[in-house]
Amino acid sequence: MTAAQLVVLRHGRTAWNASGRFQGQADLPLDETGVAQAGRAAAALAELAPSAIVSSDLTRARQTAAPLAQRCGLAVSTDPRLREIHVGSWEGLTIEEALSVMDPDLARRYLAGEDVRRSATGETVAEVGNRAGAALDEIGLDAAAGSTVVVVMHGLAARAGVCRLVRFPLQTWHRLGGLHNCGWIGVERHHRGDYWRITDYNVTAPRT
């Protein structure tokens, strides 16, 4: 069994998104704008008649999945491998604040786009790509043949996980634009080959 399509959806906006703070795995809810974004995404994605919805276990992702699940009459299953990158002591800081407490060499490497560990207790992008990509691959392979599955997760984890899923070099992740809140990536299983390919990137539902 293999899904025909995965729709990898970033969660709606939170207060820390609005203020430009590193969230990592902090368990924050959607703000009012995020709730509205999730509702619009649900209306658009329900048209795809998904057979399953899988979410990160963090609150902002589950809240984003909820209106789609209600529209489609589906339960939401969760997988902690879909969580955002863990940023350790950077959590809650703006980029300027994080840079001010970094070792100068680490700050230089981070700004140059190197895959540095997000604080001493955080993760690297490679680690996130491996765990999130493995989860996406399993979700797709375990789904009903020819079905569409919506996977609700987080911005960096989605980009790195999709790179691993489609077998891009992992460093490609930062050449993909950042996902908007409630923006999604469409990934399909090619009908003549044993591989996934990106069909849509950073799509958002229209405002009504």
N, C-alpha and C positions, 0 to 999 in steps of 0.2 A: 504494500500500500504506500502511496506517495501523494501528497497534496499537489495540485496543479499550481497553486499560487499561495505565497505567504504575503500578507500585508503587515509590514513592521511599522507600527504606529508609536510615535513619541507621545508622552503624556502631555496634558494641558498645563497651562502656566501656573506657577506658584509664586508666592510673595518673594522668595529668594531668586527666582528667575527674573522677576521684575526689577529687583535691585542689583542684579549682576553678581550674585554670590555663589561660590562653589557649594553645591548640594551634596554630591557624592551619594552616600547611602542614608543621609538624614531623612527621617520619615515625615515628610511634610505633606499637608493637604493641598489641593487645588485652591487658588483664589477665585474670586467671582468671574474674572475673565477666563480662567482655566475651565471652570464648569461650563461656561457658554461654548468654549471651543470644543469640549468633549461632546456636547449635545449636537453641534453641527457635524462633527466627524461621524458620530453615530448615524445621523440621518443619511450621510453620503455612503458610508461603508455598509449599511444594512442592505443597500441595493445589490451588493455582491453576494448576498445570501451565504454568509460564512457558515461553515459546519461546526466550527469550534473557535473559542476565544481563550488565549493563554496570556497571562499577565505576570509581570514582575510582582513580587509580593509587597512592594512598598505602596503606601497609601495613595500617592498621586497617580500611580499607574492603575491601581484597582478602581479608583474613582473615575478615571478616564474610560476604563472598560465597561463600567456599570451601565451607562445608557445604551450602549450598543447591545449588551447582553439582554437588556430589557426589551429592546425592539425586536430582537431575533429569537427570544424565548430560550436563550442558552445560559448555562452555568459558566462561570469563569474559573478556570483552573490556574494555579499560580506556580511559578518556578523561580526560586531565588537566584538562579544563574543569570536571569535577565536583569538583575539589578544594575544600577549605574556603577561606574568606576568608584572604588573606595578612595577617598582623598585624605583620610586621616586627619591630621591637625590643620589642614587647609579648610576643613568644613566650616561654612558660615562666613568665610573671608571673601572679599572682592579680589580680583586679580592683582590690583595694586597692593593690597594688604598682604597677600601671599608672597608677592615678589619681595616685599620689604623684610620678610622674616626668613627668606631663603638664603642659603650660602650663595655668594655671588656667582660661582662657577655653575651651580645648579640652575640659578636664574638664567644665566646666559644660554645654557643648553636647552632649558625649557622654551625660551623665547625663539631659539633656533629651530624648534620643532622636533628635537630629539625625544625619544620615548623614555623620559625619566620617571622614576617612581614619584607618585603624588604624595609627598611627605614621607617621612621614614616609616610610617605605619600604613601607607596607602598601597595602591596597585599601579602597575604599568598598563599601558594600552594593550600590549601584547597579551598580558594575562587576561584582561577583560575580553579581548577578541576571541581568545581560545575558549573561555567558558561560555560566552554568549553565543558564539558561532556554533559550538557543539550543541547547545540547547536548541537553536533554530533548526539545525540539521535533524535532530531527533524529532522535533515537533513536526517538521515536514514529512519525514519518513513514516511516522506513526499515524498520520492523518488518513482519512478515507481517500481512496483513489480519486483523483480528479477534483478534489474539494478545494475550497479557499479557507485558510485559517488566518485570523487576525491575531497578531502578537503585539501586546502593548508593553513598551519598555521605555528606555531613556536615550537621550541624544547621542552621547559618545558611545555608549554600549551598543546602540543600534548600528552606528556607522562601522565600528570595529567588528562587530559580530557579522554583519552582512559582508564585509570584505573577506572574512574567513570563509563564510558560506559559499561565496562565488569564486573562491580561490584567487582573489587578488592578493598581491603582496601586502602585508599588514600595514606597511608605511603609507599605503594608498589612502588610509582613512582620513588623514588630515588634508587630502586634496579633494575630498568630497565636502561640499558646503555644509555648514551646521544645519541641523534639522530645526524647522520652526516648531513651536509648541503645537501639538496635534498635526504635525506634518508626517507623512508616511512614505515608505519605500515599498514599491511593488517588486516582488521577486517571483519568477515563475520557473517551473521545472521544464527544461526543454524537451519537446516530445520526441526528438530523435537522438537524444544523448543523455547520459547520466550526469547532468550538471544543472546548477541553478544559474539564472542570469537576471540582472536588474532590468526591469521594464519601465519603472517610474521612480522619480526621486523628488522628495520634498513637496509632495502634493498636499494641498490643504483644501478643506471644504469651503465652498463659497459662503459668504455672509448672506443671510436672508434679509 
